[in-house]
Amino acid sequence: MKKLSGKIAVVTGGSRGIGAAVAKGLGKEGATVIINYNHSQKEAETIVDEIKAMGSLAVALQADISDAEATKVFIEKALADFGKIDILVNNAGITRDKTFKKMSFEEWHKVIDTNLSSVFNTCKIALPSMLEQKYGRIINISSVIGQAGGFGQTNYAAAKAGLVGFSKSLALETAKGGVTVNCICPGYIATEMVKAMPENVREAIIAMVPMKKLGEPDEIAKGVVFICESEYMTGQCLNLNGGLYML
């Protein structure tokens, strides 16, 4: 029996990078995976095929989860089609990096809406059914930038720090109801975005990391599976950053 057999998981932003690794990690452990995407349909369907090849079920559903009504339709469809949601991984995120002096109102609000408000949107619709079944795992993908800050990233840092406070507060409200709420705070991970950086920039980042290497997306997936299995962990931040930031 696989660790997550019988569980229904939703992964937002699950078509690429960390989200794709998480989706496949959950599928590997037997979960049925609902992959949310906004624009990357082809990539999402590729991940679906890879999960099916593992012997687990998977589907891809489009929704702009920064939009409350679109998120409501998406989550309600997932509930209608599968009967429940056991695991909700809020991974969707974007960057619009710019120094504060040059940052536009649109660049601020787009990042906050996509990276933070979207988590309110998904949890608002998914949580009642989790509380009714007295079981749920909500895992919010934050960032080391939300803990330590980042030059030119006031919008991104604010959103990711907001996820930490959101998770701790919601964890207090759901602890007696069988629903845990936790964060994972990745450091610099070897995603397509990081790999596309100029080599000198990437080397400078690696030099800052005590382990002197980038993390792999699979490490975040392993963290998600660990939290899903944990019965006594809630309101916590799992820091997977190679020692870049230590609490």
C-alpha positions in Angstrom: 0.0 0.0 0.0 1.4 3.4 -1.0 1.5 6.1 1.6 -1.2 8.3 0.1 -3.5 5.7 -1.6 -7.1 6.9 -1.6 -6.2 10.6 -1.0 -7.3 13.3 -3.4 -4.8 16.1 -3.8 -5.0 19.5 -5.5 -1.8 21.2 -6.5 -2.0 24.8 -7.8 0.6 25.9 -10.3 1.3 22.2 -10.9 2.4 22.3 -14.5 6.1 23.1 -14.0 8.9 23.6 -11.6 8.3 22.9 -7.9 4.5 22.3 -8.6 5.2 19.6 -11.2 7.6 17.9 -8.8 5.1 18.0 -6.0 2.3 16.7 -8.2 4.5 13.8 -9.3 5.6 13.1 -5.8 2.1 12.8 -4.6 1.1 10.6 -7.5 4.1 8.4 -6.8 2.7 7.8 -3.3 -0.7 6.8 -4.7 -2.7 10.0 -4.5 -5.1 11.1 -7.2 -3.7 14.5 -8.3 -5.7 17.4 -9.6 -3.2 19.7 -11.4 -4.3 23.4 -11.6 -2.7 25.5 -14.3 -3.5 28.9 -15.8 -1.7 29.1 -19.1 0.5 26.0 -19.4 -2.0 23.4 -20.6 0.5 21.3 -22.6 2.9 21.1 -19.7 0.1 20.2 -17.3 -1.1 17.4 -19.5 2.4 16.1 -19.7 2.6 15.8 -15.9 -0.8 14.1 -15.9 0.5 11.5 -18.3 3.6 11.0 -16.2 1.5 10.4 -13.1 -0.8 8.0 -14.9 2.3 6.1 -16.0 3.1 5.6 -12.3 -0.3 3.9 -11.8 -2.1 6.8 -10.2 -5.0 9.0 -11.4 -4.5 12.6 -12.4 -6.3 15.4 -14.3 -5.5 18.9 -15.3 -8.0 21.7 -14.6 -7.5 25.3 -15.8 -8.2 28.3 -13.5 -6.8 31.7 -12.7 -6.8 31.2 -8.9 -6.1 34.9 -8.3 -9.7 35.3 -9.4 -12.1 34.4 -6.5 -15.0 33.3 -8.8 -12.8 31.2 -11.1 -11.3 29.5 -8.0 -14.7 28.7 -6.6 -15.7 27.1 -9.9 -12.4 25.1 -10.0 -12.5 23.8 -6.4 -16.2 23.0 -6.6 -15.6 21.0 -9.8 -12.8 19.1 -8.1 -15.2 18.3 -5.2 -18.0 17.3 -7.5 -15.8 15.1 -9.6 -13.9 13.3 -6.8 -16.1 13.7 -3.8 -13.5 15.2 -1.5 -10.2 17.0 -1.2 -7.7 15.6 1.3 -4.6 17.6 0.4 -4.3 21.1 -0.9 -0.9 22.3 -2.0 -0.9 26.1 -2.7 2.1 26.4 -4.9 1.1 28.9 -7.7 3.3 32.0 -7.8 4.8 34.6 -10.0 7.5 37.2 -9.7 7.6 40.8 -10.9 10.9 41.8 -9.5 11.8 45.5 -9.4 13.1 47.9 -6.8 10.4 49.6 -4.8 11.1 53.0 -6.3 10.4 51.6 -9.8 7.6 49.1 -8.9 4.2 49.9 -10.3 0.9 49.4 -8.6 0.0 46.7 -11.1 3.3 44.8 -10.3 2.5 45.0 -6.6 -1.1 43.8 -6.9 -0.5 41.1 -9.5 2.0 39.4 -7.2 0.0 39.8 -4.1 -3.2 38.5 -5.8 -1.5 35.5 -7.4 0.8 34.5 -4.5 -1.3 35.3 -1.5 -4.9 36.1 -2.2 -5.1 32.9 -4.3 -4.5 30.9 -1.1 -7.4 32.6 0.6 -9.5 31.8 -2.5 -8.6 28.1 -2.5 -8.8 27.5 1.2 -12.1 29.4 1.5 -13.8 26.9 -0.8 -11.9 23.7 0.1 -11.8 24.0 3.9 -15.4 23.4 4.8 -15.4 19.9 3.2 -12.1 19.1 5.0 -13.6 20.1 8.3 -16.7 18.1 7.6 -14.6 14.9 6.9 -12.4 15.8 9.9 -9.2 15.4 7.8 -7.1 17.7 5.7 -3.6 18.8 4.8 -3.1 22.3 3.6 0.5 23.0 2.5 1.4 26.5 1.4 4.6 27.0 -0.5 6.3 30.1 0.8 10.0 31.0 0.3 13.2 31.9 2.0 12.6 35.4 0.6 9.5 35.7 2.8 11.8 35.1 5.8 14.9 37.0 4.9 13.8 39.5 2.3 15.2 40.0 -1.2 16.5 43.0 -3.0 13.9 44.2 -5.6 11.3 41.8 -4.2 9.1 43.8 -1.8 6.0 42.4 -3.5 7.2 38.8 -3.5 8.6 38.9 0.0 5.4 40.5 1.4 3.3 37.8 -0.3 5.5 34.9 0.9 5.7 36.3 4.4 2.0 36.7 4.4 1.6 33.0 3.7 3.5 32.2 6.9 1.2 34.3 9.0 -1.9 33.1 7.2 -0.8 29.4 7.8 -0.1 29.9 11.5 -3.4 31.6 12.0 -5.5 29.1 10.1 -3.7 26.3 11.8 -5.0 27.6 15.2 -8.5 27.6 13.9 -8.4 24.1 12.4 -6.2 22.2 14.8 -9.2 20.6 16.6 -10.9 19.7 13.4 -8.4 17.3 12.0 -7.0 19.8 9.4 -3.3 20.8 9.6 -1.9 23.9 7.9 1.8 24.2 7.3 4.3 26.0 5.1 7.4 24.9 3.1 10.0 27.7 2.6 12.3 26.6 -0.2 15.6 28.3 -0.8 17.0 28.5 -4.3 15.8 25.5 -6.3 17.0 24.3 -9.7 13.9 25.2 -11.6 13.8 26.4 -15.2 13.7 30.0 -14.0 16.9 29.6 -11.9 18.7 27.6 -14.6 18.0 30.4 -17.1 19.8 33.0 -15.1 23.2 34.2 -16.3 25.9 31.8 -15.1 27.6 34.5 -13.0 24.4 35.3 -11.2 23.7 31.6 -10.6 27.2 31.1 -9.3 26.8 34.1 -6.9 23.6 32.6 -5.5 25.3 29.2 -5.0 28.2 30.8 -3.2 25.8 32.2 -0.6 24.3 28.8 0.2 26.3 26.9 2.9 25.8 23.6 1.1 27.2 25.2 -2.1 24.5 23.9 -4.4 20.9 24.5 -5.6 18.1 22.4 -4.2 16.2 20.0 -6.4 12.4 20.3 -6.9 12.1 16.7 -5.7 13.3 17.8 -2.2 10.2 20.0 -2.0 8.0 17.1 -3.1 9.5 15.0 -0.3 8.7 17.7 2.2 5.1 17.8 1.0 4.8 14.0 1.4 6.3 14.2 4.9 3.8 16.9 6.0 0.9 14.8 4.5 2.0 11.9 6.7 2.5 13.9 9.8 -0.3 13.8 12.4 1.1 16.2 15.0 2.6 19.0 12.9 0.7 22.2 12.3 1.4 25.9 12.0 5.0 25.1 11.1 7.5 26.2 8.4 9.6 23.4 6.9 12.8 25.2 5.7 14.4 23.5 2.8 17.2 25.9 1.8 20.6 24.3 2.1 21.3 26.3 5.2 20.8 29.7 3.5 18.5 30.9 6.3 18.4 29.4 9.8 15.8 30.2 12.5 
